[in-house]
Amino acid sequence: MRSYDLFLINEEVALVYYGFESKLFHLFREHRYANSELKEITGRQVRYIRKPIDEAEISTWLQRACTDMAGYEKNGQAVHCFTSEDRKSRAVLTLGKHAMTLESEGSFELETAIFDTLREYDDFFFAADYDNARYGWLKPLKSFRIVEPG
């Protein structure tokens, strides 16, 4: 099973850290596994970087966006389940105030479809898979880079 933490990142931070995604990943990972004093220090940094998630708003938005998706089902306010048509892949998206968690098994196609849907909601989602050291923006930020006149 694959597991991703999904964070909404403040736009200013996202634009500054474009190209330095590994620094964001390492901060989030360090915060996740830190204890005591380090947890407090990294916690302040993480709170500054991420935007809060409006669970009710995104839940309603997801329900509308995924209504026509085969295998979609909403369980309560904060849990959205997805099953592939062949029933060989399954994913569960759990919403939280500070992050969302996507747990999936089977092919990558289902989680890719979920990521594609989420990036329509906000441009600055950052995903982190700590077990496999995979991370990145759901929507590439290069389209947001400002090109200075030559």
Rosetta constraint file for C-alpha pairs under 8 A:
AtomPair CA 1 CA 103 HARMONIC 6.76 0.50
AtomPair CA 1 CA 104 HARMONIC 5.69 0.50
AtomPair CA 1 CA 105 HARMONIC 4.79 0.50
AtomPair CA 1 CA 106 HARMONIC 7.85 0.50
AtomPair CA 2 CA 103 HARMONIC 5.62 0.50
AtomPair CA 2 CA 104 HARMONIC 5.26 0.50
AtomPair CA 2 CA 105 HARMONIC 6.22 0.50
AtomPair CA 2 CA 129 HARMONIC 7.43 0.50
AtomPair CA 2 CA 131 HARMONIC 7.98 0.50
AtomPair CA 3 CA 101 HARMONIC 6.96 0.50
AtomPair CA 3 CA 102 HARMONIC 5.64 0.50
AtomPair CA 3 CA 103 HARMONIC 4.41 0.50
AtomPair CA 3 CA 104 HARMONIC 6.47 0.50
AtomPair CA 3 CA 129 HARMONIC 5.88 0.50
AtomPair CA 3 CA 130 HARMONIC 7.86 0.50
AtomPair CA 3 CA 131 HARMONIC 7.79 0.50
AtomPair CA 4 CA 101 HARMONIC 5.59 0.50
AtomPair CA 4 CA 102 HARMONIC 5.11 0.50
AtomPair CA 4 CA 103 HARMONIC 6.46 0.50
AtomPair CA 4 CA 127 HARMONIC 6.10 0.50
AtomPair CA 4 CA 128 HARMONIC 5.24 0.50
AtomPair CA 4 CA 129 HARMONIC 4.55 0.50
AtomPair CA 4 CA 130 HARMONIC 7.39 0.50
AtomPair CA 5 CA 99 HARMONIC 6.47 0.50
AtomPair CA 5 CA 100 HARMONIC 5.77 0.50
AtomPair CA 5 CA 101 HARMONIC 4.67 0.50
AtomPair CA 5 CA 102 HARMONIC 6.56 0.50
AtomPair CA 5 CA 127 HARMONIC 5.70 0.50
AtomPair CA 5 CA 128 HARMONIC 5.23 0.50
AtomPair CA 5 CA 129 HARMONIC 6.61 0.50
AtomPair CA 6 CA 99 HARMONIC 5.53 0.50
AtomPair CA 6 CA 100 HARMONIC 4.96 0.50
AtomPair CA 6 CA 101 HARMONIC 6.02 0.50
AtomPair CA 6 CA 102 HARMONIC 7.51 0.50
AtomPair CA 6 CA 125 HARMONIC 6.46 0.50
AtomPair CA 6 CA 126 HARMONIC 5.60 0.50
AtomPair CA 6 CA 127 HARMONIC 4.52 0.50
AtomPair CA 6 CA 128 HARMONIC 6.51 0.50
AtomPair CA 7 CA 50 HARMONIC 6.46 0.50
AtomPair CA 7 CA 51 HARMONIC 7.67 0.50
AtomPair CA 7 CA 98 HARMONIC 7.04 0.50
AtomPair CA 7 CA 99 HARMONIC 4.95 0.50
AtomPair CA 7 CA 100 HARMONIC 6.65 0.50
AtomPair CA 7 CA 125 HARMONIC 5.53 0.50
AtomPair CA 7 CA 126 HARMONIC 5.21 0.50
AtomPair CA 7 CA 127 HARMONIC 6.51 0.50
AtomPair CA 8 CA 50 HARMONIC 5.49 0.50
AtomPair CA 8 CA 51 HARMONIC 5.28 0.50
AtomPair CA 8 CA 52 HARMONIC 7.12 0.50
AtomPair CA 8 CA 53 HARMONIC 7.07 0.50
AtomPair CA 8 CA 99 HARMONIC 7.32 0.50
AtomPair CA 8 CA 122 HARMONIC 7.87 0.50
AtomPair CA 8 CA 124 HARMONIC 5.68 0.50
AtomPair CA 8 CA 125 HARMONIC 4.62 0.50
AtomPair CA 8 CA 126 HARMONIC 6.36 0.50
AtomPair CA 9 CA 13 HARMONIC 6.88 0.50
AtomPair CA 9 CA 14 HARMONIC 6.11 0.50
AtomPair CA 9 CA 49 HARMONIC 5.80 0.50
AtomPair CA 9 CA 50 HARMONIC 4.22 0.50
AtomPair CA 9 CA 51 HARMONIC 5.46 0.50
AtomPair CA 9 CA 124 HARMONIC 5.45 0.50
AtomPair CA 9 CA 125 HARMONIC 6.20 0.50
AtomPair CA 9 CA 126 HARMONIC 6.83 0.50
AtomPair CA 10 CA 14 HARMONIC 6.14 0.50
AtomPair CA 10 CA 49 HARMONIC 5.80 0.50
AtomPair CA 10 CA 50 HARMONIC 5.45 0.50
AtomPair CA 10 CA 51 HARMONIC 5.49 0.50
AtomPair CA 10 CA 124 HARMONIC 7.23 0.50
AtomPair CA 11 CA 15 HARMONIC 6.18 0.50
AtomPair CA 11 CA 124 HARMONIC 6.63 0.50
AtomPair CA 12 CA 16 HARMONIC 6.34 0.50
AtomPair CA 13 CA 17 HARMONIC 6.03 0.50
AtomPair CA 13 CA 49 HARMONIC 6.26 0.50
AtomPair CA 14 CA 18 HARMONIC 6.02 0.50
AtomPair CA 14 CA 124 HARMONIC 6.84 0.50
AtomPair CA 15 CA 141 HARMONIC 7.50 0.50
AtomPair CA 15 CA 144 HARMONIC 7.62 0.50
AtomPair CA 15 CA 145 HARMONIC 7.43 0.50
AtomPair CA 17 CA 21 HARMONIC 6.27 0.50
AtomPair CA 17 CA 23 HARMONIC 7.99 0.50
AtomPair CA 17 CA 24 HARMONIC 7.68 0.50
AtomPair CA 18 CA 141 HARMONIC 6.75 0.50
AtomPair CA 18 CA 142 HARMONIC 7.80 0.50
AtomPair CA 20 CA 24 HARMONIC 7.20 0.50
AtomPair CA 21 CA 25 HARMONIC 6.26 0.50
AtomPair CA 21 CA 135 HARMONIC 7.57 0.50
AtomPair CA 21 CA 136 HARMONIC 6.41 0.50
AtomPair CA 22 CA 26 HARMONIC 6.04 0.50
AtomPair CA 22 CA 135 HARMONIC 7.67 0.50
AtomPair CA 23 CA 27 HARMONIC 6.18 0.50
AtomPair CA 24 CA 28 HARMONIC 6.21 0.50
AtomPair CA 25 CA 29 HARMONIC 6.06 0.50
AtomPair CA 25 CA 128 HARMONIC 6.40 0.50
AtomPair CA 25 CA 135 HARMONIC 6.53 0.50
AtomPair CA 26 CA 30 HARMONIC 5.86 0.50
AtomPair CA 27 CA 31 HARMONIC 6.06 0.50
AtomPair CA 27 CA 42 HARMONIC 7.00 0.50
AtomPair CA 27 CA 46 HARMONIC 7.53 0.50
AtomPair CA 28 CA 32 HARMONIC 6.13 0.50
AtomPair CA 28 CA 46 HARMONIC 7.02 0.50
AtomPair CA 29 CA 33 HARMONIC 6.39 0.50
AtomPair CA 29 CA 130 HARMONIC 6.58 0.50
AtomPair CA 30 CA 34 HARMONIC 5.68 0.50
AtomPair CA 30 CA 42 HARMONIC 7.39 0.50
AtomPair CA 31 CA 38 HARMONIC 7.59 0.50
AtomPair CA 31 CA 39 HARMONIC 5.65 0.50
AtomPair CA 31 CA 42 HARMONIC 5.32 0.50
AtomPair CA 31 CA 43 HARMONIC 6.42 0.50
AtomPair CA 31 CA 46 HARMONIC 7.78 0.50
AtomPair CA 32 CA 39 HARMONIC 7.89 0.50
AtomPair CA 33 CA 39 HARMONIC 7.99 0.50
AtomPair CA 34 CA 38 HARMONIC 5.80 0.50
AtomPair CA 34 CA 39 HARMONIC 4.86 0.50
AtomPair CA 35 CA 39 HARMONIC 5.09 0.50
AtomPair CA 36 CA 40 HARMONIC 6.49 0.50
AtomPair CA 37 CA 41 HARMONIC 6.37 0.50
AtomPair CA 38 CA 42 HARMONIC 6.02 0.50
AtomPair CA 39 CA 43 HARMONIC 5.73 0.50
AtomPair CA 40 CA 44 HARMONIC 6.44 0.50
AtomPair CA 41 CA 45 HARMONIC 6.72 0.50
AtomPair CA 42 CA 46 HARMONIC 6.08 0.50
AtomPair CA 43 CA 47 HARMONIC 6.04 0.50
AtomPair CA 44 CA 48 HARMONIC 6.31 0.50
AtomPair CA 45 CA 49 HARMONIC 6.34 0.50
AtomPair CA 46 CA 50 HARMONIC 6.15 0.50
AtomPair CA 47 CA 51 HARMONIC 7.66 0.50
AtomPair CA 50 CA 98 HARMONIC 7.58 0.50
AtomPair CA 51 CA 98 HARMONIC 7.34 0.50
AtomPair CA 52 CA 97 HARMONIC 5.85 0.50
AtomPair CA 52 CA 98 HARMONIC 5.23 0.50
AtomPair CA 52 CA 99 HARMONIC 7.81 0.50
AtomPair CA 53 CA 58 HARMONIC 7.68 0.50
AtomPair CA 53 CA 96 HARMONIC 6.93 0.50
AtomPair CA 53 CA 97 HARMONIC 4.95 0.50
AtomPair CA 53 CA 98 HARMONIC 5.76 0.50
AtomPair CA 53 CA 99 HARMONIC 6.89 0.50
AtomPair CA 54 CA 58 HARMONIC 6.17 0.50
AtomPair CA 54 CA 97 HARMONIC 6.58 0.50
AtomPair CA 55 CA 59 HARMONIC 5.83 0.50
AtomPair CA 55 CA 77 HARMONIC 7.93 0.50
AtomPair CA 55 CA 78 HARMONIC 6.91 0.50
AtomPair CA 55 CA 95 HARMONIC 6.19 0.50
AtomPair CA 55 CA 96 HARMONIC 6.40 0.50
AtomPair CA 55 CA 97 HARMONIC 6.31 0.50
AtomPair CA 56 CA 60 HARMONIC 6.15 0.50
AtomPair CA 56 CA 77 HARMONIC 7.06 0.50
AtomPair CA 56 CA 78 HARMONIC 7.94 0.50
AtomPair CA 57 CA 61 HARMONIC 6.13 0.50
AtomPair CA 58 CA 62 HARMONIC 5.90 0.50
AtomPair CA 58 CA 121 HARMONIC 7.86 0.50
AtomPair CA 59 CA 63 HARMONIC 6.15 0.50
AtomPair CA 59 CA 77 HARMONIC 6.56 0.50
AtomPair CA 59 CA 78 HARMONIC 6.57 0.50
AtomPair CA 59 CA 95 HARMONIC 7.75 0.50
AtomPair CA 60 CA 64 HARMONIC 6.39 0.50
AtomPair CA 61 CA 65 HARMONIC 6.09 0.50
AtomPair CA 61 CA 121 HARMONIC 7.82 0.50
AtomPair CA 62 CA 66 HARMONIC 5.80 0.50
AtomPair CA 62 CA 118 HARMONIC 7.95 0.50
AtomPair CA 63 CA 67 HARMONIC 5.78 0.50
AtomPair CA 63 CA 74 HARMONIC 7.18 0.50
AtomPair CA 65 CA 117 HARMONIC 7.32 0.50
AtomPair CA 66 CA 72 HARMONIC 6.54 0.50
AtomPair CA 67 CA 72 HARMONIC 6.91 0.50
AtomPair CA 68 CA 72 HARMONIC 7.99 0.50
AtomPair CA 70 CA 83 HARMONIC 7.61 0.50
AtomPair CA 70 CA 84 HARMONIC 7.26 0.50
AtomPair CA 70 CA 85 HARMONIC 6.60 0.50
AtomPair CA 71 CA 81 HARMONIC 7.85 0.50
AtomPair CA 71 CA 82 HARMONIC 5.35 0.50
AtomPair CA 71 CA 83 HARMONIC 4.57 0.50
AtomPair CA 71 CA 84 HARMONIC 5.95 0.50
AtomPair CA 71 CA 85 HARMONIC 6.46 0.50
AtomPair CA 72 CA 80 HARMONIC 7.37 0.50
AtomPair CA 72 CA 81 HARMONIC 5.79 0.50
AtomPair CA 72 CA 82 HARMONIC 4.61 0.50
AtomPair CA 72 CA 83 HARMONIC 6.50 0.50
AtomPair CA 73 CA 80 HARMONIC 6.03 0.50
AtomPair CA 73 CA 81 HARMONIC 5.20 0.50
AtomPair CA 73 CA 82 HARMONIC 6.48 0.50
AtomPair CA 74 CA 79 HARMONIC 6.06 0.50
AtomPair CA 74 CA 80 HARMONIC 4.55 0.50
AtomPair CA 74 CA 81 HARMONIC 6.09 0.50
AtomPair CA 75 CA 79 HARMONIC 5.14 0.50
AtomPair CA 75 CA 80 HARMONIC 6.00 0.50
AtomPair CA 75 CA 81 HARMONIC 7.27 0.50
AtomPair CA 78 CA 94 HARMONIC 5.61 0.50
AtomPair CA 78 CA 95 HARMONIC 4.90 0.50
AtomPair CA 78 CA 96 HARMONIC 7.27 0.50
AtomPair CA 79 CA 92 HARMONIC 6.88 0.50
AtomPair CA 79 CA 93 HARMONIC 5.78 0.50
AtomPair CA 79 CA 94 HARMONIC 4.61 0.50
AtomPair CA 79 CA 95 HARMONIC 6.41 0.50
AtomPair CA 80 CA 92 HARMONIC 5.79 0.50
AtomPair CA 80 CA 93 HARMONIC 5.09 0.50
AtomPair CA 80 CA 94 HARMONIC 6.45 0.50
AtomPair CA 81 CA 90 HARMONIC 7.53 0.50
AtomPair CA 81 CA 91 HARMONIC 5.88 0.50
AtomPair CA 81 CA 92 HARMONIC 4.52 0.50
AtomPair CA 81 CA 93 HARMONIC 6.31 0.50
AtomPair CA 82 CA 90 HARMONIC 5.67 0.50
AtomPair CA 82 CA 91 HARMONIC 5.10 0.50
AtomPair CA 82 CA 92 HARMONIC 6.27 0.50
AtomPair CA 82 CA 110 HARMONIC 7.61 0.50
AtomPair CA 83 CA 87 HARMONIC 5.82 0.50
AtomPair CA 83 CA 88 HARMONIC 7.72 0.50
AtomPair CA 83 CA 89 HARMONIC 5.85 0.50
AtomPair CA 83 CA 90 HARMONIC 4.47 0.50
AtomPair CA 83 CA 91 HARMONIC 6.50 0.50
AtomPair CA 83 CA 110 HARMONIC 7.71 0.50
AtomPair CA 84 CA 88 HARMONIC 6.40 0.50
AtomPair CA 84 CA 89 HARMONIC 5.27 0.50
AtomPair CA 84 CA 90 HARMONIC 6.37 0.50
AtomPair CA 84 CA 110 HARMONIC 6.62 0.50
AtomPair CA 88 CA 106 HARMONIC 5.91 0.50
AtomPair CA 88 CA 107 HARMONIC 7.69 0.50
AtomPair CA 89 CA 104 HARMONIC 7.36 0.50
AtomPair CA 89 CA 105 HARMONIC 5.56 0.50
AtomPair CA 89 CA 106 HARMONIC 4.14 0.50
AtomPair CA 89 CA 107 HARMONIC 5.82 0.50
AtomPair CA 89 CA 110 HARMONIC 6.88 0.50
AtomPair CA 90 CA 104 HARMONIC 5.61 0.50
AtomPair CA 90 CA 105 HARMONIC 5.53 0.50
AtomPair CA 90 CA 106 HARMONIC 6.57 0.50
AtomPair CA 90 CA 110 HARMONIC 7.36 0.50
AtomPair CA 91 CA 102 HARMONIC 6.73 0.50
AtomPair CA 91 CA 103 HARMONIC 5.48 0.50
AtomPair CA 91 CA 104 HARMONIC 4.05 0.50
AtomPair CA 91 CA 105 HARMONIC 6.47 0.50
AtomPair CA 91 CA 110 HARMONIC 7.21 0.50
AtomPair CA 91 CA 111 HARMONIC 6.87 0.50
AtomPair CA 92 CA 101 HARMONIC 7.92 0.50
AtomPair CA 92 CA 102 HARMONIC 5.64 0.50
AtomPair CA 92 CA 103 HARMONIC 5.31 0.50
AtomPair CA 92 CA 104 HARMONIC 6.42 0.50
AtomPair CA 93 CA 100 HARMONIC 6.87 0.50
AtomPair CA 93 CA 101 HARMONIC 5.66 0.50
AtomPair CA 93 CA 102 HARMONIC 4.45 0.50
AtomPair CA 93 CA 103 HARMONIC 6.60 0.50
AtomPair CA 94 CA 100 HARMONIC 5.56 0.50
AtomPair CA 94 CA 101 HARMONIC 5.19 0.50
AtomPair CA 94 CA 102 HARMONIC 6.46 0.50
AtomPair CA 95 CA 99 HARMONIC 6.76 0.50
AtomPair CA 95 CA 100 HARMONIC 4.52 0.50
AtomPair CA 95 CA 101 HARMONIC 6.66 0.50
AtomPair CA 96 CA 100 HARMONIC 5.33 0.50
AtomPair CA 96 CA 101 HARMONIC 7.98 0.50
AtomPair CA 104 CA 111 HARMONIC 6.89 0.50
AtomPair CA 108 CA 112 HARMONIC 6.10 0.50
AtomPair CA 109 CA 113 HARMONIC 6.22 0.50
AtomPair CA 110 CA 114 HARMONIC 6.40 0.50
AtomPair CA 111 CA 115 HARMONIC 6.09 0.50
AtomPair CA 112 CA 116 HARMONIC 6.07 0.50
AtomPair CA 113 CA 117 HARMONIC 6.23 0.50
AtomPair CA 114 CA 118 HARMONIC 6.20 0.50
AtomPair CA 115 CA 119 HARMONIC 6.19 0.50
AtomPair CA 115 CA 138 HARMONIC 6.10 0.50
AtomPair CA 116 CA 120 HARMONIC 6.81 0.50
AtomPair CA 116 CA 138 HARMONIC 7.21 0.50
AtomPair CA 117 CA 121 HARMONIC 7.15 0.50
AtomPair CA 118 CA 122 HARMONIC 6.82 0.50
AtomPair CA 118 CA 125 HARMONIC 7.84 0.50
AtomPair CA 118 CA 138 HARMONIC 7.72 0.50
AtomPair CA 119 CA 123 HARMONIC 5.64 0.50
AtomPair CA 119 CA 124 HARMONIC 7.62 0.50
AtomPair CA 119 CA 125 HARMONIC 6.80 0.50
AtomPair CA 119 CA 138 HARMONIC 5.80 0.50
AtomPair CA 119 CA 139 HARMONIC 5.84 0.50
AtomPair CA 123 CA 138 HARMONIC 7.67 0.50
AtomPair CA 123 CA 139 HARMONIC 5.95 0.50
AtomPair CA 124 CA 137 HARMONIC 6.94 0.50
AtomPair CA 124 CA 138 HARMONIC 7.42 0.50
AtomPair CA 124 CA 139 HARMONIC 7.03 0.50
AtomPair CA 125 CA 137 HARMONIC 5.84 0.50
AtomPair CA 125 CA 138 HARMONIC 5.63 0.50
AtomPair CA 125 CA 139 HARMONIC 7.26 0.50
AtomPair CA 126 CA 135 HARMONIC 7.33 0.50
AtomPair CA 126 CA 136 HARMONIC 5.64 0.50
AtomPair CA 126 CA 137 HARMONIC 4.52 0.50
AtomPair CA 126 CA 138 HARMONIC 6.10 0.50
AtomPair CA 127 CA 135 HARMONIC 5.33 0.50
AtomPair CA 127 CA 136 HARMONIC 5.51 0.50
AtomPair CA 127 CA 137 HARMONIC 6.23 0.50
AtomPair CA 127 CA 138 HARMONIC 6.86 0.50
AtomPair CA 128 CA 133 HARMONIC 7.47 0.50
AtomPair CA 128 CA 134 HARMONIC 6.06 0.50
AtomPair CA 128 CA 135 HARMONIC 4.37 0.50
AtomPair CA 128 CA 136 HARMONIC 6.85 0.50
AtomPair CA 129 CA 133 HARMONIC 5.70 0.50
AtomPair CA 129 CA 134 HARMONIC 5.06 0.50
AtomPair CA 129 CA 135 HARMONIC 5.98 0.50
AtomPair CA 130 CA 134 HARMONIC 6.76 0.50
AtomPair CA 137 CA 141 HARMONIC 7.42 0.50
AtomPair CA 141 CA 145 HARMONIC 6.91 0.50
